[in-house]
Amino acid sequence: MNTSSASIYSRFNLLPPPPPTIFSRDTSPNRARLPEFENAQDVSDFLIKIVLRPRSPLTYEMLPFEAAYILFLISYVACAIVLKIKNGSWWVIRMSLRENGRVIIPHTHNLWTLLIGAFGIIFAAVCVLTRICNDRQEAFPHRGLVWTLMWSPLCLGSAYQGWALYYAETDGQRSLTDRISSKRRYVPPAWLLNSFFILLPIIGTFACLYPAIDSDKKYQAVTRLWLSWKARYGSEQELSQEMLLDAQQIWYDLIRAAYIFTYGQICWFVMLICVGTIHILLAWRLVINLYLHLQRLRSLCQAHTGQRTTTLAPPRSAGGSSWSKWTKRTTVASQPSRQGMLVEAEQVRSRLVTPESETNDRAPEFFPPIKPSKVITSMPRSQADRVLLYFAVQALTVTLGGAALMSNLIWIIVATQPTMEAAHPAHMEEVAWDIDATIVLVLGTLTAISTTHTFFEASFAALVSGCHLWITGAGTEQTSGSGAASGSGSYGPPTAVAKAFEQMRRQSMDKGSQRLSKIVKFKSEDDIEAKVGFDQSGDRLVGIPN
């Protein structure tokens, strides 16, 4: 076919192309003009190309494998979820009583898993339906709705996981502020926080709903026109004015539908900027704080080589921050040493549920009540690094996935209408589908691994919770002081605590193994007191809260 279409327009008195829009890249006279058709079969092939948008054969061959792999991952995750529900270790949403009211707290990983699973089911269904439509030479049904709203679970999952990460970060920081200063940080009312996190992704989804419905109506109308055109002109051989005018009408309606569809993708792009930025900032803030916490513990070990280093953990009743400044406040004592990092706590628990909320609130969860988590009594330093690395990789995957999805949306926004005006929409769809499939397969695989990695879940909960983390360098040991864990109040700085412990240790050595009931106080240069004494067994020196 000759791309110079002046003769066909003059011969059959065809309609001029529609005016260009802000999304049009070609402003030449040949934009959106019919090719120089030679017969009716050329027109039929042209309409098939713009209505059905056939892709490469390899793409269609890969669709069943992609759907099967996604369904396998969903089945694998579903079995793990059923097992966790059976064991009473699964929950999704909780109502917790905080100082600012009753707040809704989602599980950091479980809610994300459910929403990603829902998206996986939609994606697998789209794969199967696309293959069926190609085999039957039929138009994809409800293209506007499906291709615009299928991303809703991803948006909801990112927003609600960011919601959980917000509480994971702010709870510990709030508890730290309350212990250091009498001034409490301002906390927004519970209804405001609940409304913001719940409505943000929902409002974004509804913002995309109008262009999705409008473009879908136009796509459906075009499909009906195409079927009518095939029924009327399918057996003809020669060109006619009515045939070409009807073909023009189908093409121009598709261009208008592509214009509206592009607005829907712009809405998703803006929504991704908002939700993705919140999620990425909160996730990486958590990763960086945990990394700095572990680095701080290592530096303490190196500073006290050959001595037992004890981190004076904040009282359990006040909540905990595993990366707080309390890791700098150490005491010195002498006991046998060994390598590693020990994590001691009565129960490995997420900071998302504080002791106050457990005591004051017994609201039902979204799923059946859960049992207490298994106790992790020790975690080697290498294991702690692996846990943090695992979560960092997961955060990096979400970040890269969001960046890839954003790049894909930019491509769709830029290319949808121009490729339709050039009568090559399949090129845009094939590139977009390849990017989407890669994102889904990678995210699905990592989500399945994370969901079934039980030890990682418990270990990470220990790492971000208010547990007592002890770390040592070469030839040192770290254990928790039970007295420090059971008291309340604040502790002195490292110098005061170290000197107080040394004074108490010398008195203990002077009197042999006799237990001392005396409590030694020591003041540092900045007039902050430190107290030390024996624990309940009388065999170990511990820090005592002021």
Long-range contacts (C-beta under 8 A, 24 or more apart in sequence): 1-35, 1-36, 1-37, 1-38, 1-42, 2-35, 2-36, 3-30, 3-35, 3-36, 4-30, 4-36, 5-30, 5-33, 5-34, 5-35, 5-36, 7-36, 8-34, 8-35, 8-36, 8-37, 8-244, 9-33, 9-34, 12-239, 12-240, 12-241, 12-244, 12-245, 13-241, 14-241, 14-244, 14-245, 14-248, 15-245, 15-248, 15-252, 17-252, 18-252, 18-255, 18-256, 21-259, 21-417, 23-259, 23-262, 23-413, 23-414, 23-416, 23-417, 23-418, 24-417, 24-418, 24-421, 25-414, 25-418, 26-418, 26-421, 26-422, 31-421, 32-251, 32-252, 32-255, 32-421, 34-244, 34-247, 34-248, 34-251, 35-423, 37-239, 37-244, 38-239, 39-237, 39-238, 39-239, 40-233, 40-236, 40-237, 40-238, 40-239, 40-243, 41-237, 43-233, 43-239, 43-243, 43-244, 43-247, 44-230, 44-233, 44-234, 46-247, 46-423, 47-226, 47-229, 47-247, 47-250, 47-251, 48-137, 49-423, 49-424, 49-426, 50-250, 50-251, 50-254, 50-420, 50-423, 50-425, 51-139, 51-222, 51-223, 51-226, 51-250, 51-254, 52-133, 52-134, 52-137, 52-138, 52-139, 53-425, 53-426, 53-429, 54-134, 54-426, 55-134, 55-426, 55-429, 55-430, 55-433, 56-430, 59-430, 59-433, 59-434, 60-130, 60-131, 60-134, 62-437, 63-127, 63-128, 63-130, 63-131, 64-127, 64-128, 64-131, 66-124, 66-127, 66-437, 66-440, 66-441, 67-123, 67-124, 67-125, 67-127, 67-128, 69-441, 69-444, 70-120, 70-123, 70-124, 70-127, 70-440, 70-441, 70-444, 71-120, 71-124, 73-120, 73-444, 73-445, 73-447, 73-448, 74-117, 74-120, 74-121, 74-124, 76-448, 76-452, 77-113, 77-117, 77-447, 77-448, 77-451, 77-452, 78-117, 80-451, 80-452, 81-110, 81-113, 81-451, 85-367, 85-368, 87-371, 88-368, 88-369, 88-370, 88-371, 89-370, 89-371, 89-373, 90-367, 90-368, 90-370, 91-365, 91-366, 91-367, 91-370, 92-365, 92-366, 92-367, 93-365, 93-366, 94-352, 94-353, 94-357, 94-363, 94-365, 94-366, 95-361, 95-363, 96-353, 96-354, 96-357, 96-361, 96-363, 97-356, 97-357, 97-360, 97-361, 98-187, 98-190, 98-354, 98-356, 98-357, 99-187, 100-187, 100-188, 100-189, 100-190, 100-193, 101-189, 101-190, 101-191, 102-190, 102-361, 102-363, 103-167, 103-190, 103-193, 103-194, 104-194, 104-197, 104-198, 105-164, 105-167, 105-352, 105-353, 106-160, 106-161, 106-163, 106-164, 107-164, 107-352, 108-161, 108-164, 108-165, 108-168, 108-350, 108-352, 109-161, 109-450, 109-451, 109-457, 111-157, 111-160, 111-161, 111-164, 112-157, 112-158, 112-160, 112-161, 112-447, 113-447, 113-450, 113-451, 115-153, 115-154, 115-156, 115-157, 115-160, 116-153, 116-154, 116-157, 116-443, 116-444, 116-447, 118-153, 119-150, 119-151, 119-153, 119-154, 119-157, 119-440, 120-440, 120-444, 122-150, 122-153, 123-150, 123-436, 123-440, 126-150, 139-219, 139-223, 139-226, 142-216, 142-219, 142-220, 143-215, 143-216, 143-219, 144-211, 144-212, 144-213, 144-214, 144-215, 144-216, 144-217, 144-218, 144-219, 144-257, 144-260, 144-261, 144-264, 145-212, 145-213, 145-216, 147-261, 148-208, 148-211, 148-212, 148-215, 148-216, 148-261, 148-264, 148-265, 148-268, 149-205, 149-208, 149-209, 149-212, 151-268, 151-405, 152-201, 152-205, 154-405, 155-201, 155-204, 155-205, 155-268, 155-271, 155-272, 155-275, 156-201, 156-202, 156-205, 158-201, 158-275, 158-276, 158-279, 158-398, 158-402, 159-197, 159-200, 159-201, 159-275, 159-278, 159-279, 160-197, 160-201, 161-279, 161-283, 162-197, 162-275, 162-278, 162-279, 162-282, 162-283, 163-197, 164-352, 165-279, 165-282, 165-283, 165-286, 166-197, 166-282, 167-351, 167-352, 168-286, 168-350, 168-351, 168-352, 168-464, 169-282, 169-285, 169-286, 169-289, 171-319, 171-351, 171-352, 171-354, 172-319, 172-320, 172-321, 172-322, 172-323, 172-324, 172-351, 172-464, 172-466, 173-321, 174-319, 175-314, 175-318, 175-319, 175-320, 175-321, 175-466, 176-314, 176-321, 176-324, 176-325, 176-326, 178-318, 179-314, 179-318, 179-490, 180-325, 180-490, 200-274, 200-275, 201-271, 201-275, 204-267, 204-268, 204-270, 204-271, 204-274, 204-275, 205-271, 207-267, 207-271, 208-264, 208-267, 208-268, 208-271, 211-260, 211-261, 211-263, 211-264, 211-267, 212-264, 214-260, 215-257, 215-258, 215-260, 215-261, 215-264, 218-253, 218-254, 218-256, 218-257, 218-260, 219-254, 219-257, 221-253, 222-250, 222-253, 222-254, 222-257, 225-249, 225-250, 225-253, 226-250, 251-423, 254-420, 254-425, 255-417, 255-420, 255-421, 258-416, 258-417, 258-420, 258-425, 259-417, 261-416, 262-412, 262-413, 262-416, 262-417, 265-409, 265-412, 265-413, 265-416, 266-413, 268-409, 269-406, 269-409, 269-410, 269-413, 272-402, 272-405, 272-406, 272-409, 273-406, 276-402, 276-406, 279-398, 279-402, 280-395, 280-398, 280-399, 280-402, 283-395, 283-398, 283-399, 284-395, 284-399, 286-391, 286-395, 286-464, 287-388, 287-391, 287-392, 287-395, 289-323, 290-322, 290-323, 290-388, 290-391, 290-463, 290-464, 291-388, 291-392, 292-323, 293-322, 293-323, 293-324, 293-327, 293-469, 294-384, 294-385, 294-388, 294-471, 296-323, 296-327, 296-328, 297-327, 297-341, 297-469, 297-470, 297-471, 298-471, 298-473, 300-327, 300-328, 300-330, 300-471, 301-471, 301-472, 301-473, 301-476, 301-478, 302-473, 304-330, 304-332, 304-473, 304-476, 305-473, 305-474, 305-475, 305-476, 306-475, 306-476, 307-332, 307-333, 307-334, 307-476, 308-332, 308-333, 308-334, 308-335, 308-337, 308-472, 308-476, 308-477, 308-478, 308-479, 309-470, 309-471, 309-472, 309-476, 309-478, 310-470, 310-478, 310-479, 310-480, 310-481, 310-484, 310-542, 310-543, 311-468, 311-469, 311-470, 311-471, 311-478, 311-480, 312-481, 312-484, 312-491, 312-497, 312-543, 313-466, 313-467, 313-468, 313-469, 313-480, 313-484, 313-485, 314-466, 315-485, 315-486, 315-487, 315-488, 315-489, 315-545, 316-345, 316-346, 316-355, 316-466, 316-485, 317-355, 317-356, 317-488, 318-488, 319-351, 319-354, 319-355, 319-356, 319-466, 320-351, 320-465, 320-466, 320-467, 321-466, 322-463, 322-464, 322-465, 322-466, 322-467, 322-469, 326-491, 327-469, 328-493, 328-494, 329-491, 329-492, 329-493, 329-494, 329-497, 329-543, 330-494, 330-497, 330-498, 331-481, 331-497, 331-498, 331-500, 331-501, 331-532, 331-541, 331-542, 331-543, 332-498, 332-501, 332-502, 332-505, 333-501, 333-505, 333-540, 333-541, 334-505, 335-477, 335-479, 335-540, 336-477, 337-472, 337-475, 337-476, 337-477, 338-472, 338-477, 339-381, 339-472, 339-474, 340-378, 340-380, 340-381, 340-472, 340-478, 341-379, 341-380, 341-381, 341-384, 341-469, 341-470, 341-471, 341-472, 341-478, 342-377, 342-378, 342-379, 342-470, 342-478, 342-479, 342-480, 343-376, 343-377, 343-378, 343-379, 343-384, 343-462, 343-463, 343-467, 343-468, 343-469, 343-470, 344-377, 344-467, 344-468, 344-470, 344-479, 344-480, 344-485, 345-375, 345-376, 345-462, 345-465, 345-466, 345-467, 345-468, 346-375, 347-372, 347-373, 347-375, 348-373, 348-374, 348-375, 348-376, 348-458, 348-461, 348-462, 348-465, 348-467, 349-373, 349-461, 349-465, 350-461, 350-464, 350-465, 351-464, 351-465, 351-466, 373-458, 373-461, 374-458, 376-458, 376-459, 376-462, 379-459, 379-462, 379-463, 381-471, 383-459, 384-459, 384-463, 387-456, 387-459, 387-460, 387-463, 388-463, 390-453, 390-456, 390-460, 391-460, 393-446, 394-446, 394-450, 397-442, 397-443, 397-446, 398-443, 401-439, 401-442, 401-443, 404-435, 404-438, 404-439, 405-435, 405-436, 405-439, 407-435, 408-432, 408-435, 408-436, 408-439, 411-435, 481-535, 481-540, 481-541, 481-542, 481-543, 482-535, 482-536, 482-542, 483-533, 483-535, 483-536, 483-542, 483-543, 483-544, 484-542, 484-543, 484-544, 484-545, 487-544, 487-545, 488-545, 489-545, 489-546, 490-545, 490-546, 491-530, 491-543, 491-545, 491-546, 492-522, 492-524, 492-528, 492-529, 492-530, 492-531, 492-546, 493-524, 493-526, 493-528, 493-530, 495-524, 495-525, 496-522, 496-523, 496-524, 496-528, 496-529, 496-530, 497-522, 497-530, 497-532, 497-543, 499-524, 499-530, 500-530, 500-531, 500-532, 501-532, 501-541, 501-543, 503-532, 504-532, 504-533, 504-541, 505-541, 508-541, 519-544
